[in-house]
Amino acid sequence: MWRRLLSTLVASAHLAVSQTDRTGWTVAVDSFQTGNEATNVLDGNTATIWHTQWTPVNVALPHNITIDMKKTYNVNGLTYLPRQDDYNNGNIGQHTIQVSLDGKTWTTTAIGTYIDDKSLKTTPWTTAQARYVRLVAQTEAGGRGPWTSAAEIKILSTATYVKPLTNLGIWGTTVDFPIVPAAAAVLHDSGKVLMWSSYKPTDFNGGGGSGTTDTATYDPATGTVSQRIVTNTQHDMFCPGISLDASGRPFVTGGNDAAKLSIYDPNANSWIAGPNMQIQRGYQASATLSDGRIFTIGGSWSGGEGNKNGEVWSPATNTWTLLGGCPVAPMLTADVRGAYRADNHGWLFGWKSGSVFQAGPSKAMNWYTTSGPGAQKAAGLRSTDADAMNGNAVMYDAANGKILTVGGAPNYQDNPATSNAFIVTIGAPGTTASPVKVGSMANARAFHNSVVMPDGKVLVVGGESYPVPFSDDTSIFTSELFNPATSSFTPVNPISVPRVYHSWALLLPDATIISGGGGLCGACATNHPNAQIYSPAYLFNADGSKAARPVINSVSSTNVVVGAKITITMNKAVTSFSLVRYGSATHSVNTDQRRIPLTPTASGLTYTVTVPSDSGVALPGSWMLFALDSAGVPSVAKTILIRSS
């Protein structure tokens, strides 16, 4: 049964896409300028354009163009080529794409914002059956006027259509971005997703020393995407370490500008320059500690190779301190490219008493303590696993010290990935960890991402079976869901876009998952300036309809110390609660996310839960509080700030 399911999902994945023959198609628009008719988008001539009316009067935005393909196709994408002449007037910015079988009932397949340039824009989506495709332009990309223009619009389709089953979750709306986002973080105050690329929106190469980062922010509540170029921190933030600090701020270190620290303040909607690190780094990992300090180690991708030992940032003094007792050497992999790759992307977990547990990617695990000059102690091997560079580690049950590790490869690139999975249990700092091999994934993966959900299951998204940077050749489309109760993986519905090198995935406060990015290689064919939203099966009834969700009516406090009790009132009976820390991700690393299951005491529809008393378990920072009913349906989260004291 399981193998048949996997075969069906692979068959339905986005593997065979072609441009659909446009012969006989017709087009309708809300406006056109004489001489720039809408039929020009179908004529195969990139020198002709459709342009909305500008004389004798401008016609206001929004504008729309609807293509009638005259029969039903299995459509899974649209390409939009802006005008190719000397002008940019009418380039589409914010937009919505919809499909319909009858031209009356419409389904939104994509939203977002295109970059303001002449490059071909490709918007993929989960395959749907449609005769009509409509593109609605809400803004002009450069704010030059109320116009819309296009040289060519093509529709992508596939011969195969398998209706997605809701009991496997649904990959929904695609969100287009004006950048290729290689890093992202969810903002605790709004649930918005902050993303960034490098000094250019679609390329990282040559960015060192530029002092510039292109960013975008997606608001799930409104579907809008805004842009900003950050220059005030003088930091190209490509290939950084990321942590969310004790107040929930994204804390971004190193990368192309390898010594820099930039902190984003959601309350002020501004970036702040912090003090330079003692050691220049790129591809390092960092972790928030139990006392609110932030530890970082590794990072030989930039700023020189080797000896990238640990250091720690203190919020009290806003300074970095080298930790001579925290050497990087014990956590190196045996990568064939040496130090340049061997200290990259550490799997770090802030833990009790200011300690850090390093679960990988090296097969050797280690403890680091951060008091005084710091110290290191071996924590044992990760069972029979080899080095697992570009794999994932997720703390799905922090209360019991449970970490899931999945996939990776012995070397950074150009070697087969593994399907290995282990549960590593940690206890008191300095003690030997307890790894146990569990059922393997159906697919070997590296460059993938894994996200813990409110119910403790872990979604594994994307990756390649043979990791090669900036290649989609061995992409894995079928996602997998790990169930801690059975220690096994189940395939779920496939993604529509390769999510490999430079991709990321994050849990949102509404209990959906956003998966985006990949590429950032200039004029290459593997840039993916978009994301897609996954609605897990827990959001649906057995008949495919949307499940009624429990609602948290109130919480006694949204700012608590460890060990505090929180009283919660609900609109209906629930059986459990969980805390999931807000996440940040880049290069398959998310050291922020962790989950704490909570067992409530109940009095009618009023429930009381207790935050763990150890700030190494309940790390200081912003958390999502979810309630789950007896069917496992989660509420939308309430944000809780947990303080160490």
Helices and strands as residue ranges (DSSP letters): H 2-12, E 18-19, E 26-29, G 38-42, E 50-51, E 63-81, E 94-100, E 107-113, E 121-137, E 149-150, E 152-157, G 166-168, E 170-176, E 183-186, E 193-196, E 213-219, E 224-230, E 241-244, E 250-253, E 261-265, E 270-273, E 285-288, E 294-297, E 311-314, E 319-322, G 329-331, H 339-342, E 347-350, G 352-354, E 355-360, E 364-369, E 375-381, E 392-397, G 398-400, E 402-406, E 421-425, E 434-437, E 449-452, E 458-461, E 478-483, E 488-494, E 503-507, E 513-517, E 530-535, G 537-539, E 552-555, E 559-561, E 565-570, E 576-581, E 584-586, E 595-598, E 601-603, E 606-610, E 621-628, E 638-643
